[in-house]
Amino acid sequence: MLAEFDASSPVSSKDIYRLERLRFRRLQARTFDGIVNAPPPPGYPAPRINLLRIAVALWQEVHDVADASSPLQEEANARLAVLRREGGS
């Protein structure tokens, strides 16, 4: 089915998958930034360092999937620099 789709589409199924994965991961990363940048509720079970590491992993994937020199890669680079300074490795 994918071969048939690719034969008739100007955009390959792999490119569509990559773009959707990038869009979804960016939404996750931006949403997670809100969690990392707010004080956790009392008794929150995850230490802040764990939250920072998750945020780094999300932004790293955005960086890796985005086209080189794209605004998304630049956004990921900026967030990664901040998160790593805060201790997210």
VEXNUFI-719966 format. One line per 4 residues: number of its first residue (from 0); for each residue x, y, z of C-alpha. Coordinates in Angstrom, 2 decimals. Example, Ala and Ser with C-alpha at 12.3 -4.5 7.8 and 13.67 -1.06 7.14 Angstrom:
<atoms>
0> 12.30/-4.50/7.80 | 13.67/-1.06/7.14
</atoms>
This chain:
<atoms>
0> 0.00/0.00/0.00 | 2.80/2.41/0.81 | 4.49/1.71/-2.50 | 1.24/2.54/-4.29
4> 0.88/5.71/-2.24 | 4.47/6.75/-2.93 | 4.02/6.15/-6.65 | 1.09/8.55/-6.82
8> 2.06/11.15/-4.23 | 4.44/14.08/-4.62 | 5.53/13.48/-0.99 | 6.78/10.06/0.07
12> 5.25/8.21/2.99 | 8.66/8.34/4.72 | 8.72/12.14/4.45 | 5.17/12.38/5.78
16> 6.07/10.10/8.67 | 9.18/12.14/9.46 | 7.27/15.43/9.39 | 4.45/14.09/11.58
20> 6.97/12.60/14.02 | 8.75/15.96/14.15 | 5.53/17.87/14.70 | 4.36/15.53/17.45
24> 7.74/15.46/19.23 | 7.94/19.28/19.12 | 4.50/19.54/20.70 | 5.59/17.11/23.42
28> 8.84/19.01/24.01 | 7.11/22.39/24.24 | 4.44/21.02/26.56 | 7.09/19.38/28.72
32> 8.91/22.72/28.93 | 5.89/23.99/30.82 | 6.26/21.17/33.33 | 10.00/21.73/33.74
36> 9.67/25.50/34.10 | 6.96/25.42/36.77 | 7.44/24.32/40.34 | 6.19/20.76/40.76
40> 3.14/20.21/42.92 | 3.84/19.16/46.51 | 4.75/15.50/46.67 | 5.43/15.22/42.94
44> 7.14/11.82/42.57 | 9.79/12.66/39.96 | 12.92/14.62/40.92 | 13.57/17.74/38.83
48> 16.73/16.21/37.34 | 14.62/13.42/35.84 | 12.27/16.00/34.31 | 15.23/17.84/32.82
52> 16.55/14.62/31.30 | 13.19/13.86/29.71 | 13.02/17.39/28.29 | 16.54/17.01/26.86
56> 15.59/13.70/25.23 | 12.50/15.25/23.61 | 14.35/18.30/22.30 | 17.23/16.11/21.13
60> 14.82/14.11/19.00 | 13.40/17.34/17.54 | 16.96/18.39/16.74 | 17.78/15.04/15.14
64> 14.65/14.84/12.98 | 14.52/18.51/11.87 | 16.24/19.64/8.71 | 19.69/21.16/9.23
68> 19.58/24.93/9.78 | 15.77/24.92/10.05 | 14.01/27.12/12.61 | 12.96/23.96/14.46
72> 16.55/22.80/14.76 | 17.56/26.27/15.98 | 14.75/26.19/18.56 | 15.88/22.74/19.70
76> 19.50/23.91/19.97 | 18.46/26.87/22.12 | 16.32/24.74/24.44 | 18.98/22.05/24.71
80> 21.59/24.62/25.73 | 19.33/25.95/28.51 | 18.25/22.53/29.74 | 21.79/21.19/29.79
84> 23.00/24.22/31.78 | 20.25/23.45/34.30 | 21.65/19.96/34.75 | 19.85/17.87/32.17
88> 23.16/16.43/30.88
</atoms>
